[in-house]
Every structure is written in C-alpha cells, then in structure tokens.
Amino acid sequence: METRLTAALVIIPARLAATRLPNKVLADICGKPMIVRVMEQAREADIGPVAVACDDVTIAEAVKDHGGQAVLTRKDHVSGSDRIHEAAQSLDPDNRYDVVLNVQGDVPQIEPDAIRAAFSPLQIADVSIGTIMTEITRPEFRDDPSFVKAVTTPNGHGHHRALYFTRATAPTGDGPLYQHIGIYAYRRAALERFVEMPPSPLELREKLEQLRALEAGMRIDISIIDSAPMDVNTPEDLERARAALVT
C-alpha cells in the first residue's frame, strides 16, 4: 500500500567533539562552516524546514549567522538519532510532521536528490525508515569494513528492502555490492520507538545502529543513488572537500 507524503522535518545532528578531526562541523570550507554547507544542501532538497540539532552554542551561532535555525540539545547523546529525537520534540511538539529526516553533518556536498531519495521509500505504508545506498565500484572498497554493506532485495516499487547491514563483504557470489549511506527518514512513530529501545546484540557486534531497527522487526527500505557523498572525517578529507568546491 502506498501513501502520499509530501514533507519532512529535516534535522542535521552536529556535535563539537570529533576524535579524528576536532570541531570538524565548524571547519571552513571555502568561506563557510561545514555545517552551513550541509544545511544549504538540505534546503535545496525542498522537502520541509531544516534545522541543526547541536550540542554547543558555537555551532548554533554559526548556523544562525548564516540565516539557519539551530536547537541546542544535550551533550550526552550516544547517536545522531537520539539528538534529532530531542530536537524534533522541541521543533515540532504537535507532531505536524509525520517524518523526521536525519542528514549527517559531515557531508558538505550531499546532493539534494540524495536527500529526497532517502525520503522516497516512505511512500510505502509498511516502511518505517527510508535510507540510501550506492553500488561499490572500486575493488579495494569491497572488503573494507569502513564501507558498510547493505544486503537487500528489490521491493517491487523501485527501491530495495533491507535484509541486513554488515561491515563484512556480503552477499557472496556474483552481483553488485552496495554501500549504505547513513541518511535516514524516520516515520515519527518509528523514531520514538527506536530511541526507546536499548542497543541490540547485532548492533553492538557490528557497531551499526540501524540493526537495532531490523532486529526489532522494523522495515527499512533503501533507494539507490549514483554515488556516495564524500564525508569528512580527517584533515585529508577536509582538503578534498575544499578542493572539490573550488573545481
């Protein structure tokens, strides 16, 4: 059964601490903080209001200085899902938006089409969470555990249904491998349920929080996009992001 969804509350979780690249969300990328670059791309997706959920006033000030909306959240959140849940309660206490879309704060060149693609699977009423993936084309990434693999099957509606997520090389045999990209469109009730559940056994084993949803029987469907957005985790990543915007 398909439903008509036309809008989502888009929230970008951002925290100041980062192990490999401290204060990375405030890193300058061609004259603007990285978090502002992400916010601008999310606005271009044009599926609803965009806000940044952050743990430090300096992030909030940077967002507001560039005309954006920011919500200060607790510093002790374990995941971005927990942070966007708190922000959604503050931004939309009356539940006017049935969908909350989580966009990572370290993907300054995320394409608006990729954001919309994560929202698309929720047109199917049975889907609790929508997300995205792209085919792995470089052989050296197939066995790299930092490239999370989505094991899926076509859902008959132009997307794929997630069966499992893993850091291992899966599935075996001939055929494509898909890299999962951690942008999530949650139905509001699904997000509420997700943050109330404790971490699941496979989530702890693989260190992948989306497995908590699958282990609880929640349906995740995935859109395929053409290429993975470059995330920024190291100084080298930051230089590549700057160079990409200049060219």
C-alpha positions in Angstrom: 0.0 0.0 0.0 1.4 3.4 -0.9 0.7 6.6 0.9 1.2 10.3 -0.1 3.9 12.0 1.9 4.9 15.5 0.7 7.1 16.9 3.5 9.5 16.1 6.3 11.2 17.9 9.2 14.9 17.8 8.2 17.3 17.8 11.1 21.1 17.8 10.9 22.7 16.4 14.1 26.1 18.1 15.0 28.4 17.7 17.9 31.6 19.7 18.5 33.8 16.8 19.6 35.3 14.6 17.0 38.1 12.1 17.5 39.9 12.4 14.2 39.1 16.0 13.3 38.2 18.2 16.3 35.5 20.8 15.7 35.0 19.5 12.2 31.5 20.7 11.7 32.8 24.3 12.1 35.7 23.7 9.7 35.9 26.4 7.0 35.1 25.2 3.5 35.5 28.0 1.0 34.3 30.7 3.3 31.5 28.8 5.2 31.5 26.4 8.1 30.9 22.8 7.0 27.6 22.5 8.9 26.3 25.5 6.9 27.3 23.8 3.7 25.2 20.8 4.7 22.3 23.0 5.8 22.3 24.7 2.4 22.2 21.4 0.5 19.4 20.2 2.8 17.4 23.3 2.0 17.9 22.7 -1.7 16.1 19.3 -1.3 13.0 21.3 -0.6 11.1 18.8 1.4 10.5 20.7 4.5 12.0 23.0 7.2 15.7 22.4 8.0 17.3 22.8 11.4 20.6 21.9 13.1 20.5 19.9 16.3 23.8 20.7 18.1 25.5 20.3 21.5 27.4 23.6 21.6 26.4 27.2 21.4 29.3 27.9 18.9 27.6 25.6 16.4 24.3 27.3 17.0 25.8 30.7 16.5 27.5 29.7 13.2 24.2 28.4 11.9 22.2 31.4 12.9 24.9 33.8 11.5 24.1 32.2 8.1 20.3 32.5 8.4 19.7 29.0 9.7 17.8 27.5 12.6 19.6 25.7 15.4 18.4 23.8 18.5 20.7 23.1 21.5 20.5 19.6 22.7 22.1 17.5 25.5 25.8 16.8 25.2 25.5 13.2 26.3 23.5 11.7 23.3 25.0 8.5 22.1 23.8 8.8 18.5 22.5 11.3 16.0 19.1 9.6 16.2 18.9 10.4 19.9 19.9 14.0 19.1 17.3 14.5 16.3 14.6 13.0 18.5 15.2 15.6 21.2 15.3 18.4 18.6 12.1 17.1 16.9 10.2 17.3 20.2 11.3 20.9 20.6 10.8 22.0 17.0 7.5 20.2 16.4 5.8 19.3 19.7 2.4 19.0 18.0 3.7 16.3 15.5 2.7 18.3 12.5 5.4 16.4 10.5 5.0 12.7 10.2 8.6 12.2 9.0 11.9 13.3 10.5 14.8 13.1 8.1 18.3 12.8 9.6 21.1 14.3 7.4 24.7 13.8 8.6 26.5 17.0 9.5 29.8 16.0 7.8 28.6 15.6 4.2 29.1 19.1 2.8 28.5 18.1 -0.8 25.4 15.9 -0.2 23.2 16.2 -3.3 19.6 17.4 -2.7 18.5 14.4 -4.9 20.2 12.0 -2.4 18.3 13.6 0.5 15.0 13.3 -1.4 15.9 9.7 -2.2 16.0 8.7 1.5 12.5 10.1 1.9 11.1 8.3 -1.2 10.7 4.7 0.3 8.2 6.0 2.9 5.6 6.3 0.2 5.0 2.6 1.1 2.9 2.5 4.2 4.7 -0.5 5.7 8.1 1.1 5.6 9.3 2.5 8.9 12.6 4.0 7.8 13.9 5.1 4.5 17.6 5.4 3.6 20.0 5.3 0.6 22.8 3.2 -0.8 25.1 3.2 -3.8 26.9 0.5 -5.8 30.5 -0.2 -4.8 32.6 0.2 -8.0 36.1 0.2 -6.6 37.5 -3.3 -5.9 39.5 -2.1 -2.8 36.3 -1.0 -1.1 34.5 -4.3 -1.3 36.4 -5.8 1.6 36.9 -2.6 3.6 34.9 -2.7 6.9 34.5 1.1 6.9 32.3 0.7 3.9 29.0 -0.7 5.4 27.3 -3.2 3.1 23.5 -3.3 2.6 22.1 -6.7 1.9 18.8 -6.1 0.1 16.2 -7.4 -2.2 14.0 -5.4 -4.7 10.7 -4.3 -3.1 8.8 -4.1 -6.4 8.3 -0.3 -6.0 11.6 0.9 -7.4 13.5 0.6 -4.1 15.1 -2.2 -2.2 14.1 -3.8 1.1 16.9 -4.1 3.7 17.6 -7.6 5.0 20.8 -6.9 6.8 23.7 -4.4 7.2 27.2 -5.5 7.8 30.9 -4.5 7.7 31.7 -7.8 6.2 31.8 -8.4 2.4 28.2 -9.5 1.7 26.4 -11.0 0.0 28.8 -13.5 -1.6 28.5 -14.7 -5.2 28.2 -12.8 -8.5 26.5 -9.4 -8.5 26.8 -5.9 -7.1 27.7 -4.9 -3.6 26.0 -1.8 -2.2 27.4 0.7 0.3 24.9 2.0 2.8 24.9 5.8 3.4 23.7 6.8 6.8 20.9 9.3 6.0 17.6 8.2 7.5 14.0 9.3 7.0 12.1 8.1 10.1 8.3 7.9 10.5 7.7 9.8 13.7 6.4 6.8 15.5 9.4 4.7 14.3 11.9 7.3 15.6 10.1 7.3 19.0 10.2 3.5 19.2 13.8 3.4 18.0 15.2 5.7 20.7 13.3 3.9 23.4 14.9 0.6 22.7 18.2 -0.5 24.1 21.1 -1.3 21.8 20.6 -4.7 20.2 23.0 -7.6 20.1 23.9 -7.3 16.4 24.0 -3.5 16.7 26.7 -3.9 19.4 28.5 -6.6 17.5 28.7 -4.8 14.1 28.6 -1.2 15.6 25.7 -0.3 13.3 22.7 1.3 15.0 20.3 0.5 12.1 20.5 -3.1 13.1 18.5 -2.3 16.2 15.6 -1.4 14.0 15.9 -4.6 11.9 16.2 -6.8 15.0 13.0 -5.3 16.3 11.1 -6.1 13.1 11.0 -2.6 11.7 11.1 -2.3 8.0 13.9 -0.3 6.3 13.7 0.3 2.5 16.5 1.8 0.5 16.8 4.0 -2.6 19.8 3.6 -4.9 21.7 6.7 -5.7 24.5 7.2 -8.3 27.4 7.8 -6.0 28.3 8.2 -2.3 28.7 11.7 -0.9 32.1 12.3 0.5 32.0 12.5 4.3 34.7 14.5 6.2 36.5 12.7 9.0 40.1 13.6 8.6 42.2 16.6 7.7 42.8 14.9 4.3 39.1 14.6 3.7 38.7 18.3 4.6 41.2 19.3 2.0 39.5 17.2 -0.6 36.2 18.8 0.2 37.7 22.2 -0.2 39.3 21.3 -3.5 36.0 19.8 -4.8 34.2 23.1 -4.2 36.8 25.1 -5.9 36.9 23.0 -9.1 
